[in-house]
């Protein structure tokens, strides 16, 4: 098992090379290298092309975040423009591919912008426009939705029904974490679920994506509240099986999902895609120059890292995980550059408290050993979705004999 906090370490090999956690493009700039690895992995799920990602990287100045933004925007705009033209020509599959690539390129372009940068929201909304174009051409067509939350604020999301004839389908609520957002969930969780007959609701909860950017709603410890609102909304649909609703959270979402699973009795299963035992164990001593400091402060709604970590003291599964009654999957990379020990803590505590918990730690040899399987999200989706399909009693061979949609 790897040590924690590898993200801060400069490798001896300063040339681009392969590490147990995947391709390491800029060893002297590990935070940028990590984000490039993330984007490179998502090409496997349609979030880019390998050639375009390396083309963009070759034009970036290592350590220069302006060149990072510029080059991702360049290939994002190129794919958006091509997608619009191909759609005009009724080349729908090509247009969908272009929109999906552009969405992830815009996500990358937005990533390192400061919260107050005037380019941030417009870039984010370019990404959303691409995602909405893509899901509109799925069959059945996906929906951009606004779920009532509180104080007149809504949780934004996308609902995509699995392309199979069963009227009332199981649903996976998919959410990211500190910086992953609903639009990225297609590459990390949702596509695999839909392929296995599980509809998906990809959301930006409090402190995430559009809910943070447009409504200034920061994160909260009791994530069972926003997840409960999502379940309320799902239960009103006639195409949802209310007895088979699950939640998955990636990265910090591993805490969000697990906390919801402890106190929302309507959840039939829970998945921590990258486990978090206690946030202060992870970032409690992080300084203002930490690679994610600006984002952490934004998400927690605090002016300093110290104040953010004071709020974060309550973000722990200790004293809570024993309340989880549904099956619980902890899926984690064995060489996760942020932490590996937190996954073991979650699993050990859950087992000791009688929780129906499964730990799946991915190795260097099989790949997928990075944080949230960013080096190989395909294997992550396969493990996650197969585990959930089994829990929901889905016979995949029988399912595929009823319908197969090549657009998925």
C-alpha positions in Angstrom: 0.0 0.0 0.0 1.4 3.4 -1.0 2.2 6.2 1.5 -0.1 9.2 1.8 0.4 12.6 0.2 2.5 11.5 -2.8 1.1 14.5 -4.7 3.5 16.8 -2.9 6.6 14.7 -3.8 9.0 15.5 -6.7 10.1 12.2 -8.3 13.8 11.6 -8.9 13.1 11.1 -12.6 12.3 14.6 -13.9 11.4 13.5 -17.4 7.8 12.4 -18.4 7.4 8.8 -17.2 5.1 6.2 -15.9 4.5 5.9 -12.1 2.4 3.3 -10.2 -0.4 5.9 -10.3 -0.2 6.6 -14.0 1.5 8.9 -16.6 3.5 11.6 -14.9 4.0 14.3 -17.4 5.6 17.2 -15.4 7.4 15.7 -12.4 8.5 19.1 -11.2 4.9 20.4 -11.3 3.0 17.5 -9.7 -0.4 19.2 -9.3 -0.5 20.0 -13.0 0.8 16.6 -13.8 -2.0 15.1 -11.7 -4.7 17.1 -13.5 -3.3 16.2 -16.9 -3.3 12.5 -15.9 -7.0 13.0 -15.0 -7.8 14.4 -18.4 -5.7 11.9 -20.2 -7.6 9.0 -18.5 -11.0 10.5 -19.3 -10.2 10.2 -23.0 -11.0 6.5 -22.6 -14.6 7.4 -21.7 -15.1 9.9 -24.5 -13.8 13.0 -22.6 -11.1 13.8 -25.2 -8.7 12.2 -27.6 -5.2 11.2 -26.6 -3.6 13.1 -29.4 -5.4 16.4 -28.6 -4.5 16.1 -24.9 -0.8 15.6 -25.7 -1.0 18.3 -28.3 -2.3 20.7 -25.7 0.2 19.6 -23.1 3.1 20.1 -25.6 2.1 23.8 -26.0 1.8 24.5 -22.3 4.5 26.1 -20.3 5.0 23.9 -17.2 3.9 25.8 -14.1 2.2 28.5 -16.1 -1.5 28.3 -15.4 -2.4 30.9 -18.0 -1.0 28.6 -20.7 -2.9 25.7 -19.1 -6.2 27.7 -19.5 -5.3 28.9 -23.0 -4.5 25.5 -24.5 -7.5 23.7 -23.0 -9.7 26.5 -24.3 -8.2 26.1 -27.8 -9.0 22.5 -28.2 -12.4 22.9 -26.4 -13.4 25.7 -28.8 -12.2 23.6 -31.8 -14.4 20.7 -30.8 -17.4 22.9 -30.0 -17.2 24.5 -33.4 -16.8 21.3 -35.1 -19.7 19.7 -33.1 -22.0 22.6 -34.1 -21.2 22.2 -37.8 -21.5 18.4 -37.7 -24.9 18.7 -36.0 -26.0 21.1 -38.7 -25.1 18.5 -41.2 -27.1 15.8 -39.2 -23.8 14.0 -38.4 -25.2 13.4 -34.9 -22.8 10.8 -33.6 -19.8 12.9 -34.6 -21.4 16.0 -33.1 -22.0 14.1 -29.8 -18.3 13.0 -29.7 -17.2 16.5 -30.3 -19.5 17.9 -27.6 -18.4 15.3 -25.1 -14.7 16.1 -25.7 -15.2 19.8 -25.6 -17.1 19.5 -22.2 -14.1 17.9 -20.5 -11.6 20.3 -22.2 -13.6 23.2 -20.9 -13.7 21.6 -17.4 -9.9 21.4 -17.5 -9.6 25.0 -18.8 -11.7 26.2 -15.8 -9.9 24.2 -13.2 -7.0 26.4 -12.1 -8.8 29.7 -12.5 -9.3 31.5 -9.2 -12.9 31.7 -7.8 -13.0 35.5 -8.6 -11.7 35.2 -12.1 -14.3 36.6 -14.4 -13.6 33.8 -16.9 -14.5 31.1 -14.5 -18.3 31.0 -14.8 -18.5 31.6 -18.5 -16.0 28.7 -19.0 -18.0 26.5 -16.7 -21.2 27.3 -18.6 -19.5 26.5 -21.9 -18.8 23.1 -20.5 -22.5 22.8 -19.4 -23.6 23.8 -22.9 -21.6 20.9 -24.3 -22.9 18.4 -21.8 -26.5 19.5 -22.5 -26.0 19.1 -26.2 -24.5 15.6 -25.7 -27.3 14.3 -23.5 -30.0 15.7 -25.7 -29.0 13.3 -28.4 -28.9 10.2 -26.2 -31.8 7.8 -26.8 -33.7 8.2 -24.5 -32.7 11.8 -24.4 -31.1 13.0 -21.2 -32.6 15.9 -19.2 -31.0 19.0 -17.6 -32.9 19.3 -14.3 -33.2 21.7 -11.3 -34.1 19.9 -8.1 -35.7 22.0 -5.3 -33.2 22.3 -2.4 -33.9 25.1 0.1 -34.4 28.9 0.3 -35.5 29.0 -3.3 -32.2 27.5 -4.5 -32.1 24.4 -6.7 -29.5 21.6 -7.2 -28.6 21.4 -10.9 -28.1 18.1 -12.5 -28.6 15.8 -15.5 -30.9 12.8 -15.5 -30.1 10.0 -18.0 -32.4 7.0 -18.3 -30.8 3.7 -19.1 -31.7 2.6 -22.7 -33.7 -0.5 -21.7 -37.4 -1.3 -21.6 -37.9 -1.8 -17.9 -40.4 1.0 -17.0 -39.2 1.6 -13.4 -35.5 1.5 -13.4 -33.0 1.7 -10.5 -31.1 5.0 -10.2 -27.6 5.9 -9.1 -27.2 9.5 -7.8 -23.7 10.5 -9.0 -21.7 13.3 -7.4 -18.2 14.5 -7.3 -16.2 15.9 -4.5 -14.1 19.0 -3.8 -13.5 19.8 -7.5 -15.2 17.1 -9.5 -18.6 18.1 -10.9 -21.7 16.6 -12.4 -20.3 16.9 -16.0 -17.3 14.8 -15.1 -19.4 12.0 -13.6 -20.2 10.6 -17.0 -16.5 9.7 -17.3 -16.2 8.4 -13.7 -19.5 6.7 -12.7 -22.5 7.3 -14.9 -21.7 5.7 -18.2 -20.9 2.4 -16.6 -24.2 2.5 -14.7 -26.3 3.3 -17.7 -24.7 0.4 -19.7 -26.0 -1.9 -17.0 -29.6 -0.8 -16.8 -29.2 1.8 -14.1 -30.5 5.3 -14.7 -28.3 8.1 -13.4 -28.9 11.5 -11.7 -25.6 13.5 -11.9 -25.7 16.4 -9.5 -23.8 19.4 -8.3 -24.6 19.4 -4.6 -23.8 22.2 -2.0 -20.2 23.3 -2.6 -20.0 21.9 -6.1 -20.2 23.0 -9.7 -23.1 25.2 -10.7 -24.7 25.1 -7.2 -21.5 26.8 -5.8 -20.8 29.0 -8.8 -24.2 30.4 -9.5 -25.9 30.2 -6.1 -22.8 30.6 -3.8 -24.0 27.6 -1.8 -21.1 26.1 0.1 -20.7 22.6 1.3 -22.4 21.1 4.4 -21.6 18.2 6.7 -25.1 16.7 6.7 -25.2 15.6 3.1 -28.2 13.4 3.8 -30.2 16.6 3.4 -29.4 17.4 -0.2 -29.4 13.7 -1.1 -32.8 13.4 0.5 -34.0 16.3 -1.7 -32.8 14.3 -4.7 -34.6 11.2 -3.6 -37.8 13.2 -3.0 -37.5 14.4 -6.6 -36.8 10.9 -8.0 -39.7 9.4 -6.1 -42.1 11.6 -8.1 -41.0 10.1 -11.4 -42.9 7.2 -12.9 -39.7 5.7 -14.5 -37.8 5.3 -11.2 -37.9 2.2 -8.9 -37.9 3.9 -5.4 -36.7 0.8 -3.8 -33.4 0.8 -5.8 -31.9 4.2 -5.4 -28.1 4.4 -4.6 -25.6 7.1 -4.2 -21.9 7.3 -5.3 -19.5 10.1 -4.5 -16.0 10.5 -5.9 -13.0 11.9 -3.9 -14.4 14.2 -1.2 -17.7 12.9 -2.5 -16.6 9.6 -0.8 -17.4 11.3 2.5 -20.5 13.0 1.2 -22.0 9.8 -0.1 -21.0 7.8 3.0 -22.5 10.4 5.3 -25.7 10.4 3.3 -25.8 6.6 3.5 -25.6 6.7 7.3 -28.8 8.8 7.7 -30.9 8.5 4.5 -32.9 5.3 5.0 -34.2 5.3 1.4 -30.8 4.5 0.0 -30.4 0.9 -1.1 -26.6 1.1 -1.7 -23.7 3.5 -1.2 -20.4 3.8 -2.9 -17.3 5.8 -1.8 -15.3 6.2 -5.0 -12.2 7.4 -3.2 -12.8 7.1 0.6 -12.5 9.9 3.1 -12.4 9.0 6.8 -11.8 12.5 8.2 -11.0 15.7 6.2 -8.7 17.1 8.9 -6.6 14.0 8.7 -6.1 14.8 5.0 -5.7 18.6 5.0 -5.7 19.6 8.7 -2.1 21.0 8.5 -2.3 22.3 4.9 -1.0 25.8 4.4 -2.2 28.7 2.3 0.1 27.5 -0.6 -1.4 24.0 -0.7 -2.2 23.1 -4.3 -5.9 23.1 -3.6 -6.1 25.8 -1.0 -8.1 28.3 -3.1 -10.6 25.7 -4.0 -10.9 24.3 -0.5 -11.6 27.8 0.9 -14.2 28.5 -1.8 -16.0 25.2 -1.2 -16.0 25.6 2.5 -16.9 29.2 2.4 -14.1 30.4 4.6 -11.4 33.0 4.1 -8.4 31.0 5.3 -7.3 27.4 5.4 -7.3 27.5 9.1 -10.9 28.5 9.2 -11.8 25.9 6.6 -10.2 23.2 8.7 -12.1 24.4 11.7 -15.3 23.8 9.8 -13.9 20.5 8.5 -13.5 19.0 12.0 -17.1 17.8 11.8 -16.5 16.1 8.4 -15.6 12.7 9.8 -17.3 9.2 9.6 -16.3 8.4 13.2 -19.5 8.1 15.2 -21.6 8.0 12.1 -20.6 5.0 9.9 -22.2 2.5 12.3 -25.6 3.9 11.3 -25.2 2.7 7.7 -27.7 -0.1 7.0 -27.3 -0.5 3.2 -24.4 -2.3 1.4 -21.4 -0.1 1.1 -18.5 -0.2 -1.5 -15.2 1.5 -0.8 -13.3 1.6 -4.1 -9.8 3.2 -3.9 -6.6 3.4 -5.7 -3.7 1.5 -4.1 -1.3 4.3 -5.1 -3.8 7.2 -4.6 -1.5 10.3 -4.5 -3.7 12.0 -1.9 -4.3 9.2 0.6 -4.5 5.4 0.9 -4.7 5.1 4.6 -8.1 6.8 4.8 -9.8 4.0 2.8 -8.4 1.4 5.2 -9.7 3.4 8.1 -13.2 3.6 6.6 -13.2 -0.2 5.9 -11.8 -1.3 9.3 -14.2 0.9 11.2 -17.1 -0.2 9.2 -16.3 -3.9 9.6 -15.9 -3.5 13.3 -19.3 -1.8 13.5 -21.1 -4.5 11.5 -21.5 -2.5 8.3 -22.0 -4.6 5.1 -18.8 -3.0 3.6 -16.6 -4.2 0.7 -13.1 -2.8 0.1 -11.8 -2.8 -3.4 -8.2 -1.5 -3.5 -6.8 -1.3 -7.1 -3.2 -2.3 -7.7 -0.4 -0.8 -9.8 -0.4 -3.9 -12.0 -4.1 -3.8 -12.9 -3.9 0.0 -13.2 -6.6 2.2 -11.8 -4.3 2.7 -8.8 -4.5 6.6 -8.9 -7.0 8.7 -6.9 -10.5 7.8 -8.2 -8.9 5.7 -10.9 -8.0 8.8 -12.8 -5.3 6.9 -14.6 -7.8 4.3 -15.9 -11.4 5.4 -15.2 -12.7 2.5 -17.4 -11.8 -0.1 -14.8 -13.2 2.1 -12.1 -16.6 2.3 -13.9 -16.6 -1.4 -14.5 -16.0 -2.4 -10.9 -18.4 0.2 -9.5 -21.2 -0.5 -11.9 -20.9 -4.3 -11.7 -21.0 -4.2 -7.9 -24.1 -2.1 -8.0 -25.8 -4.1 -10.7 -25.2 -7.3 -8.6 -26.7 -5.6 -5.5 -29.7 -4.5 -7.5 -30.2 -8.0 -8.9 -29.6 -7.1 -12.5 -28.9 -10.0 -14.9 -26.7 -8.3 -17.4 -26.8 -11.0 -20.0 -30.6 -11.0 -19.9 -30.7 -7.2 -19.9 -28.6 -6.9 -23.0 -30.8 -9.3 -24.9 -33.7 -6.9 -24.5 -32.0 -3.8 -26.0 -28.7 -2.4 -26.9 -28.1 1.2 -27.6 -24.9 1.9 -29.5 -24.9 5.5 -28.4 -24.0 4.3 -24.9 
